[in-house]
């Protein structure tokens, strides 16, 4: 069960961060060269997968915490501190991802539908994506460190 949970945890991470990487590094640059409609549709269409993956990552993450062993040992090895830091970064990443998906992506779609300039929401989305990807780099490090503490 513990192995299954870590496996699902990592599949969720791959689905969420992989999808975001593709949008940020392939579709984003294409959008800035003119393919804004394709980007807006992919960003909207990717939301169910991304948020299902985030839910799987969070649920399996909490389950993984219960499998780390006795609390004294978790605190002694430093895993507790690493986990606390990881959790703060996860909260920040999820908040930024929510701002992207539920505020900026609708704003981009509205701009396209009403014939307004899509550049401002596109720029904001690009920055939010960079921040989430940067946080993910640190979160993955902390996840691996917790496992080995
Ligand atoms: C509520 C949020 C989360 C919690 C409570 C959580 C908790 C945990 C725990 C306790 C482990 C250790 C599992 C073990 O060794 O048995 C772990 C591993 C890991 N987590 Fe998370 N996690 C969360 C979110 C995330 C996110 C968002 C990412 C990546 C973006 C991530 C990436 C990883 C990685 C790469 C591992 C290492 C697996 C290994 O080396 O075996 N976690 N997580």
Backbone and ligand atoms as CSV (ligand in chain L), in Angstrom:
chain,resi,resn,atom,element,x,y,z
A,1,UNK,N,N,0.841,-1.217,0.000
A,1,UNK,CA,C,0.000,0.000,0.000
A,1,UNK,C,C,0.877,1.270,0.000
A,2,UNK,N,N,1.980,1.226,0.816
A,2,UNK,CA,C,2.859,2.397,0.886
A,2,UNK,C,C,3.517,2.638,-0.472
A,3,UNK,N,N,3.933,1.536,-1.128
A,3,UNK,CA,C,4.575,1.659,-2.442
A,3,UNK,C,C,3.579,2.196,-3.471
A,4,UNK,N,N,2.352,1.672,-3.416
A,4,UNK,CA,C,1.297,2.109,-4.333
A,4,UNK,C,C,1.051,3.616,-4.182
A,5,UNK,N,N,1.057,4.076,-2.932
A,5,UNK,CA,C,0.783,5.484,-2.674
A,5,UNK,C,C,1.910,6.385,-3.207
A,6,UNK,N,N,3.178,5.961,-3.007
A,6,UNK,CA,C,4.292,6.777,-3.516
A,6,UNK,C,C,4.265,6.765,-5.051
A,7,UNK,N,N,3.909,5.610,-5.637
A,7,UNK,CA,C,3.818,5.500,-7.098
A,7,UNK,C,C,2.750,6.475,-7.636
A,8,UNK,N,N,1.559,6.441,-7.001
A,8,UNK,CA,C,0.488,7.355,-7.441
A,8,UNK,C,C,0.896,8.814,-7.231
A,9,UNK,N,N,1.599,9.070,-6.112
A,9,UNK,CA,C,2.086,10.418,-5.791
A,9,UNK,C,C,2.965,10.919,-6.950
A,10,UNK,N,N,3.878,10.069,-7.382
A,10,UNK,CA,C,4.804,10.485,-8.447
A,10,UNK,C,C,4.101,10.579,-9.802
A,11,UNK,N,N,3.131,9.673,-10.066
A,11,UNK,CA,C,2.369,9.793,-11.330
A,11,UNK,C,C,1.623,11.122,-11.363
A,12,UNK,N,N,1.043,11.493,-10.214
A,12,UNK,CA,C,0.332,12.777,-10.124
A,12,UNK,C,C,1.274,13.946,-10.382
A,13,UNK,N,N,2.469,13.882,-9.797
A,13,UNK,CA,C,3.468,14.945,-9.993
A,13,UNK,C,C,3.827,15.053,-11.480
A,14,UNK,N,N,4.055,13.881,-12.121
A,14,UNK,CA,C,4.446,13.878,-13.539
A,14,UNK,C,C,3.321,14.493,-14.390
A,15,UNK,N,N,2.061,14.086,-14.110
A,15,UNK,CA,C,0.935,14.592,-14.911
A,15,UNK,C,C,0.796,16.113,-14.741
A,16,UNK,N,N,0.872,16.590,-13.491
A,16,UNK,CA,C,0.684,18.025,-13.239
A,16,UNK,C,C,1.843,18.841,-13.818
A,17,UNK,N,N,3.069,18.494,-13.385
A,17,UNK,CA,C,4.214,19.315,-13.767
A,17,UNK,C,C,4.564,19.105,-15.244
A,18,UNK,N,N,4.385,17.870,-15.742
A,18,UNK,CA,C,4.649,17.616,-17.165
A,18,UNK,C,C,3.719,18.433,-18.051
A,19,UNK,N,N,2.432,18.446,-17.696
A,19,UNK,CA,C,1.455,19.227,-18.474
A,19,UNK,C,C,1.793,20.712,-18.449
A,20,UNK,N,N,2.202,21.186,-17.273
A,20,UNK,CA,C,2.535,22.610,-17.137
A,20,UNK,C,C,3.788,22.958,-17.948
A,21,UNK,N,N,4.782,22.054,-17.910
A,21,UNK,CA,C,6.015,22.245,-18.699
A,21,UNK,C,C,5.670,22.384,-20.186
A,22,UNK,N,N,4.818,21.485,-20.662
A,22,UNK,CA,C,4.465,21.498,-22.080
A,22,UNK,C,C,3.777,22.822,-22.441
A,23,UNK,N,N,2.848,23.224,-21.584
A,23,UNK,CA,C,2.153,24.489,-21.881
A,23,UNK,C,C,3.114,25.676,-21.822
A,24,UNK,N,N,3.975,25.686,-20.784
A,24,UNK,CA,C,4.848,26.851,-20.587
A,24,UNK,C,C,5.961,26.916,-21.634
A,25,UNK,N,N,6.498,25.747,-22.033
A,25,UNK,CA,C,7.687,25.763,-22.898
A,25,UNK,C,C,7.423,25.456,-24.366
A,26,UNK,N,N,6.231,24.936,-24.687
A,26,UNK,CA,C,5.928,24.651,-26.095
A,26,UNK,C,C,4.775,25.542,-26.566
A,27,UNK,N,N,3.628,25.459,-25.867
A,27,UNK,CA,C,2.458,26.215,-26.332
A,27,UNK,C,C,2.581,27.708,-26.023
A,28,UNK,N,N,3.240,28.053,-24.900
A,28,UNK,CA,C,3.400,29.471,-24.530
A,28,UNK,C,C,4.170,30.255,-25.597
A,29,UNK,N,N,5.376,29.772,-25.966
A,29,UNK,CA,C,6.117,30.477,-27.017
A,29,UNK,C,C,5.337,30.526,-28.334
A,30,UNK,N,N,4.602,29.442,-28.665
A,30,UNK,CA,C,3.786,29.444,-29.896
A,30,UNK,C,C,2.698,30.516,-29.794
A,31,UNK,N,N,2.124,30.677,-28.581
A,31,UNK,CA,C,1.079,31.691,-28.385
A,31,UNK,C,C,1.645,33.085,-28.617
A,32,UNK,N,N,2.882,33.306,-28.145
A,32,UNK,CA,C,3.485,34.637,-28.328
A,32,UNK,C,C,3.808,34.902,-29.801
A,33,UNK,N,N,3.897,33.815,-30.610
A,33,UNK,CA,C,4.111,34.000,-32.055
A,33,UNK,C,C,2.780,34.016,-32.824
A,34,UNK,N,N,1.650,33.966,-32.097
A,34,UNK,CA,C,0.360,34.113,-32.773
A,34,UNK,C,C,-0.675,33.047,-32.482
A,35,UNK,N,N,-0.250,31.863,-32.024
A,35,UNK,CA,C,-1.217,30.778,-31.808
A,35,UNK,C,C,-1.879,30.897,-30.424
A,36,UNK,N,N,-2.478,32.086,-30.160
A,36,UNK,CA,C,-3.044,32.324,-28.822
A,36,UNK,C,C,-4.269,31.453,-28.572
A,37,UNK,N,N,-5.085,31.274,-29.625
A,37,UNK,CA,C,-6.312,30.483,-29.474
A,37,UNK,C,C,-6.003,29.056,-29.063
A,38,UNK,N,N,-4.981,28.464,-29.694
A,38,UNK,CA,C,-4.595,27.081,-29.378
A,38,UNK,C,C,-4.163,27.000,-27.915
A,39,UNK,N,N,-3.366,27.998,-27.488
A,39,UNK,CA,C,-2.891,28.013,-26.097
A,39,UNK,C,C,-4.064,28.127,-25.130
A,40,UNK,N,N,-4.994,29.061,-25.423
A,40,UNK,CA,C,-6.126,29.286,-24.510
A,40,UNK,C,C,-6.964,28.016,-24.390
A,41,UNK,N,N,-7.191,27.320,-25.501
A,41,UNK,CA,C,-7.987,26.088,-25.462
A,41,UNK,C,C,-7.256,24.992,-24.689
A,42,UNK,N,N,-5.939,24.874,-24.919
A,42,UNK,CA,C,-5.168,23.843,-24.211
A,42,UNK,C,C,-5.140,24.138,-22.710
A,43,UNK,N,N,-5.006,25.421,-22.356
A,43,UNK,CA,C,-4.940,25.792,-20.941
A,43,UNK,C,C,-6.273,25.484,-20.258
A,44,UNK,N,N,-7.379,25.756,-20.967
A,44,UNK,CA,C,-8.690,25.436,-20.383
A,44,UNK,C,C,-8.907,23.924,-20.339
A,45,UNK,N,N,-8.591,23.258,-21.469
A,45,UNK,CA,C,-8.806,21.811,-21.565
A,45,UNK,C,C,-7.916,21.017,-20.624
A,46,UNK,N,N,-6.764,21.594,-20.249
A,46,UNK,CA,C,-5.829,20.879,-19.369
A,46,UNK,C,C,-6.215,20.939,-17.899
A,47,UNK,N,N,-7.187,21.801,-17.576
A,47,UNK,CA,C,-7.517,21.999,-16.156
A,47,UNK,C,C,-8.014,20.745,-15.430
A,48,UNK,N,N,-8.960,19.970,-16.021
A,48,UNK,CA,C,-9.419,18.778,-15.287
A,48,UNK,C,C,-8.288,17.801,-14.975
A,49,UNK,N,N,-7.388,17.598,-15.942
A,49,UNK,CA,C,-6.263,16.676,-15.713
A,49,UNK,C,C,-5.363,17.239,-14.613
A,50,UNK,N,N,-5.029,18.543,-14.731
A,50,UNK,CA,C,-4.109,19.154,-13.767
A,50,UNK,C,C,-4.683,19.085,-12.351
A,51,UNK,N,N,-5.981,19.423,-12.185
A,51,UNK,CA,C,-6.539,19.485,-10.827
A,51,UNK,C,C,-6.844,18.108,-10.264
A,52,UNK,N,N,-7.118,17.139,-11.163
A,52,UNK,CA,C,-7.242,15.754,-10.670
A,52,UNK,C,C,-5.868,15.305,-10.173
A,53,UNK,N,N,-4.825,15.624,-10.949
A,53,UNK,CA,C,-3.465,15.237,-10.559
A,53,UNK,C,C,-3.085,15.899,-9.235
A,54,UNK,N,N,-3.424,17.179,-9.065
A,54,UNK,CA,C,-3.099,17.888,-7.820
A,54,UNK,C,C,-3.814,17.216,-6.634
A,55,UNK,N,N,-5.089,16.821,-6.852
A,55,UNK,CA,C,-5.839,16.160,-5.773
A,55,UNK,C,C,-5.176,14.822,-5.417
A,56,UNK,N,N,-4.756,14.067,-6.444
A,56,UNK,CA,C,-4.099,12.772,-6.204
A,56,UNK,C,C,-2.789,12.991,-5.440
A,57,UNK,N,N,-2.010,14.001,-5.862
A,57,UNK,CA,C,-0.726,14.299,-5.196
A,57,UNK,C,C,-0.962,14.652,-3.721
A,58,UNK,N,N,-1.975,15.481,-3.464
A,58,UNK,CA,C,-2.224,15.909,-2.074
A,58,UNK,C,C,-2.704,14.728,-1.218
A,59,UNK,N,N,-3.674,13.954,-1.753
A,59,UNK,CA,C,-4.224,12.838,-0.964
A,59,UNK,C,C,-3.155,11.780,-0.672
A,60,UNK,N,N,-2.395,11.410,-1.714
A,60,UNK,CA,C,-1.355,10.397,-1.502
A,60,UNK,C,C,-0.249,10.983,-0.619
A,61,UNK,N,N,0.020,12.295,-0.752
A,61,UNK,CA,C,1.043,12.950,0.075
A,61,UNK,C,C,0.699,12.824,1.551
A,62,UNK,N,N,-0.579,13.123,1.891
A,62,UNK,CA,C,-0.990,13.014,3.299
A,62,UNK,C,C,-0.899,11.562,3.761
A,63,UNK,N,N,-1.267,10.639,2.873
A,63,UNK,CA,C,-1.152,9.214,3.248
A,63,UNK,C,C,0.329,8.860,3.478
A,64,UNK,N,N,1.194,9.347,2.579
A,64,UNK,CA,C,2.639,9.073,2.733
A,64,UNK,C,C,3.155,9.548,4.094
A,65,UNK,N,N,2.626,10.704,4.550
A,65,UNK,CA,C,3.068,11.235,5.854
A,65,UNK,C,C,2.779,10.208,6.950
A,66,UNK,N,N,1.616,9.547,6.839
A,66,UNK,CA,C,1.249,8.577,7.903
A,66,UNK,C,C,2.144,7.333,7.852
A,67,UNK,N,N,2.877,7.143,6.735
A,67,UNK,CA,C,3.724,5.954,6.593
A,67,UNK,C,C,5.196,6.224,6.913
A,68,UNK,N,N,5.489,7.432,7.395
A,68,UNK,CA,C,6.905,7.781,7.623
A,68,UNK,C,C,7.487,7.167,8.891
A,69,UNK,N,N,6.606,6.664,9.768
A,69,UNK,CA,C,7.105,6.038,10.999
A,69,UNK,C,C,6.795,6.884,12.222
A,70,UNK,N,N,7.346,6.517,13.377
A,70,UNK,CA,C,7.043,7.224,14.628
A,70,UNK,C,C,7.464,8.696,14.577
A,71,UNK,N,N,6.631,9.527,15.212
A,71,UNK,CA,C,6.841,10.980,15.149
A,71,UNK,C,C,8.227,11.389,15.674
A,72,UNK,N,N,8.684,10.760,16.782
A,72,UNK,CA,C,10.002,11.153,17.358
A,72,UNK,C,C,11.112,10.930,16.336
A,73,UNK,N,N,11.026,9.799,15.621
A,73,UNK,CA,C,12.075,9.490,14.640
A,73,UNK,C,C,12.015,10.488,13.471
A,74,UNK,N,N,10.774,10.810,13.049
A,74,UNK,CA,C,10.591,11.761,11.939
A,74,UNK,C,C,11.196,13.112,12.313
A,75,UNK,N,N,11.027,13.521,13.589
A,75,UNK,CA,C,11.565,14.806,14.029
A,75,UNK,C,C,13.088,14.726,14.189
A,76,UNK,N,N,13.580,13.623,14.741
A,76,UNK,CA,C,15.032,13.452,14.957
A,76,UNK,C,C,15.826,13.501,13.656
A,77,UNK,N,N,15.299,12.835,12.619
A,77,UNK,CA,C,16.051,12.727,11.359
A,77,UNK,C,C,16.002,14.022,10.543
A,78,UNK,N,N,15.127,14.951,10.928
A,78,UNK,CA,C,15.015,16.194,10.157
A,78,UNK,C,C,13.937,16.115,9.088
A,79,UNK,N,N,13.333,14.901,8.927
A,79,UNK,CA,C,12.297,14.755,7.904
A,79,UNK,C,C,11.108,15.684,8.190
A,80,UNK,N,N,10.814,15.891,9.492
A,80,UNK,CA,C,9.679,16.730,9.874
A,80,UNK,C,C,9.853,18.162,9.378
A,81,UNK,N,N,11.076,18.672,9.544
A,81,UNK,CA,C,11.361,20.048,9.123
A,81,UNK,C,C,11.297,20.162,7.594
A,82,UNK,N,N,11.896,19.156,6.922
A,82,UNK,CA,C,11.875,19.149,5.455
A,82,UNK,C,C,10.429,19.115,4.952
A,83,UNK,N,N,9.624,18.308,5.626
A,83,UNK,CA,C,8.222,18.148,5.230
A,83,UNK,C,C,7.448,19.454,5.438
A,84,UNK,N,N,7.739,20.147,6.555
A,84,UNK,CA,C,7.060,21.422,6.829
A,84,UNK,C,C,7.411,22.430,5.731
A,85,UNK,N,N,8.712,22.475,5.355
A,85,UNK,CA,C,9.131,23.391,4.284
A,85,UNK,C,C,8.472,23.020,2.977
A,86,UNK,N,N,8.429,21.718,2.701
A,86,UNK,CA,C,7.807,21.256,1.456
A,86,UNK,C,C,6.329,21.661,1.419
A,87,UNK,N,N,5.654,21.483,2.552
A,87,UNK,CA,C,4.222,21.775,2.590
A,87,UNK,C,C,3.947,23.262,2.316
A,88,UNK,N,N,4.790,24.144,2.876
A,88,UNK,CA,C,4.618,25.595,2.622
A,88,UNK,C,C,4.769,25.891,1.127
A,89,UNK,N,N,5.797,25.279,0.506
A,89,UNK,CA,C,6.022,25.533,-0.919
A,89,UNK,C,C,4.879,24.960,-1.762
A,90,UNK,N,N,4.355,23.788,-1.343
A,90,UNK,CA,C,3.225,23.194,-2.082
A,90,UNK,C,C,2.019,24.136,-2.007
A,91,UNK,N,N,1.758,24.690,-0.805
A,91,UNK,CA,C,0.622,25.611,-0.659
A,91,UNK,C,C,0.781,26.800,-1.605
A,92,UNK,N,N,1.996,27.358,-1.657
A,92,UNK,CA,C,2.253,28.515,-2.532
A,92,UNK,C,C,2.049,28.109,-3.996
A,93,UNK,N,N,2.562,26.942,-4.399
A,93,UNK,CA,C,2.455,26.509,-5.797
A,93,UNK,C,C,0.998,26.290,-6.188
A,94,UNK,N,N,0.224,25.690,-5.281
A,94,UNK,CA,C,-1.187,25.409,-5.598
A,94,UNK,C,C,-1.971,26.731,-5.687
A,95,UNK,N,N,-1.642,27.676,-4.808
A,95,UNK,CA,C,-2.336,28.977,-4.855
A,95,UNK,C,C,-2.038,29.681,-6.182
A,96,UNK,N,N,-0.783,29.644,-6.635
A,96,UNK,CA,C,-0.422,30.288,-7.907
A,96,UNK,C,C,-1.083,29.562,-9.084
A,97,UNK,N,N,-1.135,28.217,-9.004
A,97,UNK,CA,C,-1.765,27.446,-10.088
A,97,UNK,C,C,-3.259,27.758,-10.164
A,98,UNK,N,N,-3.889,27.960,-8.997
A,98,UNK,CA,C,-5.323,28.285,-8.980
A,98,UNK,C,C,-5.558,29.671,-9.589
A,99,UNK,N,N,-4.682,30.611,-9.242
A,99,UNK,CA,C,-4.781,31.964,-9.809
A,99,UNK,C,C,-4.668,31.906,-11.340
A,100,UNK,N,N,-3.735,31.065,-11.823
A,100,UNK,CA,C,-3.545,30.906,-13.274
A,100,UNK,C,C,-4.807,30.330,-13.923
A,101,UNK,N,N,-5.242,29.154,-13.390
A,101,UNK,CA,C,-6.287,28.397,-14.074
A,101,UNK,C,C,-7.670,29.004,-13.933
A,102,UNK,N,N,-7.951,29.619,-12.758
A,102,UNK,CA,C,-9.325,30.057,-12.520
A,102,UNK,C,C,-9.502,31.561,-12.612
A,103,UNK,N,N,-8.406,32.303,-12.808
A,103,UNK,CA,C,-8.554,33.751,-12.980
A,103,UNK,C,C,-7.925,34.199,-14.315
A,104,UNK,N,N,-6.641,33.846,-14.525
A,104,UNK,CA,C,-5.954,34.362,-15.719
A,104,UNK,C,C,-6.362,33.653,-17.010
A,105,UNK,N,N,-6.592,32.331,-16.961
A,105,UNK,CA,C,-7.006,31.631,-18.191
A,105,UNK,C,C,-8.402,32.118,-18.630
A,106,UNK,N,N,-9.390,32.240,-17.706
A,106,UNK,CA,C,-10.672,32.835,-18.124
A,106,UNK,C,C,-10.501,34.265,-18.655
A,107,UNK,N,N,-9.578,35.038,-18.041
A,107,UNK,CA,C,-9.338,36.419,-18.497
A,107,UNK,C,C,-8.811,36.407,-19.937
A,108,UNK,N,N,-7.912,35.455,-20.223
A,108,UNK,CA,C,-7.363,35.339,-21.577
A,108,UNK,C,C,-8.468,34.971,-22.569
A,109,UNK,N,N,-9.322,34.038,-22.182
A,109,UNK,CA,C,-10.400,33.603,-23.083
A,109,UNK,C,C,-11.396,34.735,-23.327
A,110,UNK,N,N,-11.659,35.546,-22.267
A,110,UNK,CA,C,-12.560,36.693,-22.428
A,110,UNK,C,C,-11.950,37.707,-23.386
A,111,UNK,N,N,-10.637,37.966,-23.225
A,111,UNK,CA,C,-9.953,38.939,-24.097
A,111,UNK,C,C,-10.070,38.482,-25.550
A,112,UNK,N,N,-9.886,37.179,-25.797
A,112,UNK,CA,C,-9.967,36.665,-27.174
A,112,UNK,C,C,-11.387,36.785,-27.711
A,113,UNK,N,N,-12.381,36.447,-26.868
A,113,UNK,CA,C,-13.787,36.477,-27.310
A,113,UNK,C,C,-14.228,37.905,-27.619
A,114,UNK,N,N,-13.687,38.892,-26.850
A,114,UNK,CA,C,-14.137,40.284,-27.014
A,114,UNK,C,C,-13.215,41.090,-27.916
A,115,UNK,N,N,-12.239,40.416,-28.523
A,115,UNK,CA,C,-11.352,41.094,-29.463
A,115,UNK,C,C,-10.364,42.048,-28.805
A,116,UNK,N,N,-10.100,41.842,-27.485
A,116,UNK,CA,C,-9.114,42.703,-26.799
A,116,UNK,C,C,-7.714,42.096,-26.921
A,117,UNK,N,N,-6.715,42.890,-26.457
A,117,UNK,CA,C,-5.319,42.439,-26.536
A,117,UNK,C,C,-5.084,41.276,-25.556
A,118,UNK,N,N,-4.682,40.094,-26.048
A,118,UNK,CA,C,-4.457,38.964,-25.127
A,118,UNK,C,C,-3.085,39.005,-24.445
A,119,UNK,N,N,-2.212,39.976,-24.833
A,119,UNK,CA,C,-0.832,39.980,-24.316
A,119,UNK,C,C,-0.751,40.088,-22.785
A,120,UNK,N,N,-1.544,40.995,-22.124
A,120,UNK,CA,C,-1.394,41.090,-20.652
A,120,UNK,C,C,-1.700,39.773,-19.925
A,121,UNK,N,N,-2.875,39.119,-20.174
A,121,UNK,CA,C,-3.077,37.839,-19.459
A,121,UNK,C,C,-2.051,36.770,-19.857
A,122,UNK,N,N,-1.606,36.775,-21.117
A,122,UNK,CA,C,-0.582,35.797,-21.545
A,122,UNK,C,C,0.704,35.982,-20.749
A,123,UNK,N,N,1.095,37.273,-20.562
A,123,UNK,CA,C,2.324,37.574,-19.804
A,123,UNK,C,C,2.187,37.116,-18.351
A,124,UNK,N,N,1.002,37.396,-17.760
A,124,UNK,CA,C,0.794,36.996,-16.353
A,124,UNK,C,C,0.866,35.478,-16.228
A,125,UNK,N,N,0.225,34.769,-17.179
A,125,UNK,CA,C,0.242,33.298,-17.142
A,125,UNK,C,C,1.683,32.791,-17.252
A,126,UNK,N,N,2.473,33.400,-18.134
A,126,UNK,CA,C,3.858,32.965,-18.322
A,126,UNK,C,C,4.633,33.114,-17.002
A,127,UNK,N,N,4.396,34.228,-16.279
A,127,UNK,CA,C,5.108,34.435,-15.005
A,127,UNK,C,C,4.650,33.445,-13.941
A,128,UNK,N,N,3.325,33.236,-13.881
A,128,UNK,CA,C,2.811,32.280,-12.891
A,128,UNK,C,C,3.388,30.892,-13.167
A,129,UNK,N,N,3.462,30.512,-14.447
A,129,UNK,CA,C,3.996,29.190,-14.808
A,129,UNK,C,C,5.463,29.059,-14.392
A,130,UNK,N,N,6.239,30.109,-14.641
A,130,UNK,CA,C,7.653,30.065,-14.248
A,130,UNK,C,C,7.793,29.868,-12.739
A,131,UNK,N,N,6.961,30.618,-11.983
A,131,UNK,CA,C,7.049,30.518,-10.520
A,131,UNK,C,C,6.670,29.117,-10.041
A,132,UNK,N,N,5.581,28.556,-10.620
A,132,UNK,CA,C,5.145,27.218,-10.178
A,132,UNK,C,C,6.219,26.184,-10.533
A,133,UNK,N,N,6.817,26.314,-11.723
A,133,UNK,CA,C,7.855,25.346,-12.122
A,133,UNK,C,C,9.091,25.460,-11.232
A,134,UNK,N,N,9.419,26.704,-10.871
A,134,UNK,CA,C,10.561,26.918,-9.973
A,134,UNK,C,C,10.284,26.301,-8.595
A,135,UNK,N,N,9.072,26.530,-8.084
A,135,UNK,CA,C,8.704,25.942,-6.799
A,135,UNK,C,C,8.737,24.419,-6.893
A,136,UNK,N,N,8.286,23.874,-8.055
A,136,UNK,CA,C,8.248,22.409,-8.219
A,136,UNK,C,C,9.655,21.825,-8.131
A,137,UNK,N,N,10.645,22.535,-8.651
A,137,UNK,CA,C,12.037,22.045,-8.587
A,137,UNK,C,C,12.443,21.861,-7.115
A,138,UNK,N,N,12.117,22.878,-6.294
A,138,UNK,CA,C,12.468,22.800,-4.870
A,138,UNK,C,C,11.630,21.733,-4.156
A,139,UNK,N,N,10.348,21.640,-4.525
A,139,UNK,CA,C,9.453,20.669,-3.859
A,139,UNK,C,C,9.915,19.231,-4.145
A,140,UNK,N,N,10.307,18.957,-5.397
A,140,UNK,CA,C,10.778,17.610,-5.743
A,140,UNK,C,C,12.039,17.277,-4.930
A,141,UNK,N,N,12.933,18.271,-4.810
A,141,UNK,CA,C,14.150,18.053,-4.002
A,141,UNK,C,C,13.763,17.690,-2.562
A,142,UNK,N,N,12.838,18.482,-1.989
A,142,UNK,CA,C,12.452,18.232,-0.597
A,142,UNK,C,C,11.750,16.880,-0.455
A,143,UNK,N,N,10.936,16.499,-1.472
A,143,UNK,CA,C,10.261,15.192,-1.436
A,143,UNK,C,C,11.265,14.054,-1.389
A,144,UNK,N,N,12.270,14.135,-2.260
A,144,UNK,CA,C,13.305,13.086,-2.307
A,144,UNK,C,C,14.097,13.084,-0.987
A,145,UNK,N,N,14.363,14.295,-0.450
A,145,UNK,CA,C,15.118,14.396,0.805
A,145,UNK,C,C,14.322,13.803,1.972
A,146,UNK,N,N,12.995,14.042,1.996
A,146,UNK,CA,C,12.155,13.473,3.066
A,146,UNK,C,C,12.237,11.949,3.010
A,147,UNK,N,N,12.137,11.404,1.785
A,147,UNK,CA,C,12.172,9.935,1.613
A,147,UNK,C,C,13.450,9.319,2.156
A,148,UNK,N,N,14.538,10.084,2.062
A,148,UNK,CA,C,15.838,9.509,2.423
A,148,UNK,C,C,16.362,9.959,3.780
A,149,UNK,N,N,15.589,10.780,4.497
A,149,UNK,CA,C,16.060,11.317,5.799
A,149,UNK,C,C,16.110,10.200,6.850
L,1,LIG,C1,C,0.027,17.995,0.296
L,1,LIG,C2,C,1.142,17.921,-0.387
L,1,LIG,C3,C,2.194,16.857,-0.228
L,1,LIG,C4,C,2.500,16.070,0.848
L,1,LIG,C5,C,1.845,16.042,2.216
L,1,LIG,C6,C,3.621,15.219,0.436
L,1,LIG,C7,C,4.239,14.264,1.237
L,1,LIG,C8,C,5.254,13.415,0.839
L,1,LIG,C9,C,5.894,12.420,1.670
L,1,LIG,C10,C,5.552,12.128,3.137
L,1,LIG,C11,C,6.842,11.792,0.928
L,1,LIG,C12,C,7.779,10.659,1.386
L,1,LIG,C13,C,7.202,9.327,0.947
L,1,LIG,C14,C,8.017,8.162,1.443
L,1,LIG,O1,O,9.241,8.204,1.445
L,1,LIG,O2,O,7.399,7.166,1.826
L,1,LIG,C15,C,6.819,12.412,-0.384
L,1,LIG,C16,C,7.665,12.069,-1.422
L,1,LIG,C17,C,7.801,12.782,-2.576
L,1,LIG,N1,N,7.024,13.840,-2.976
L,1,LIG,FE1,FE,5.453,14.641,-1.941
L,1,LIG,N2,N,3.958,15.529,-0.846
L,1,LIG,C18,C,3.117,16.516,-1.300
L,1,LIG,C19,C,3.154,17.134,-2.518
L,1,LIG,C20,C,4.150,16.948,-3.462
L,1,LIG,C21,C,4.325,17.737,-4.662
L,1,LIG,C22,C,3.415,18.893,-5.076
L,1,LIG,C23,C,5.425,17.248,-5.316
L,1,LIG,C24,C,6.085,17.713,-6.599
L,1,LIG,C25,C,5.813,18.820,-7.255
L,1,LIG,C26,C,5.935,16.138,-4.544
L,1,LIG,C27,C,7.034,15.377,-4.882
L,1,LIG,C28,C,7.507,14.303,-4.171
L,1,LIG,C29,C,8.670,13.495,-4.567
L,1,LIG,C30,C,9.511,13.670,-5.827
L,1,LIG,C31,C,8.842,12.545,-3.573
L,1,LIG,C32,C,9.989,11.507,-3.486
L,1,LIG,C33,C,9.552,10.088,-3.667
L,1,LIG,C34,C,10.719,9.154,-3.392
L,1,LIG,O3,O,11.885,9.545,-3.532
L,1,LIG,O4,O,10.450,8.027,-3.011
L,1,LIG,N3,N,5.148,16.004,-3.418
L,1,LIG,N4,N,5.835,13.378,-0.422
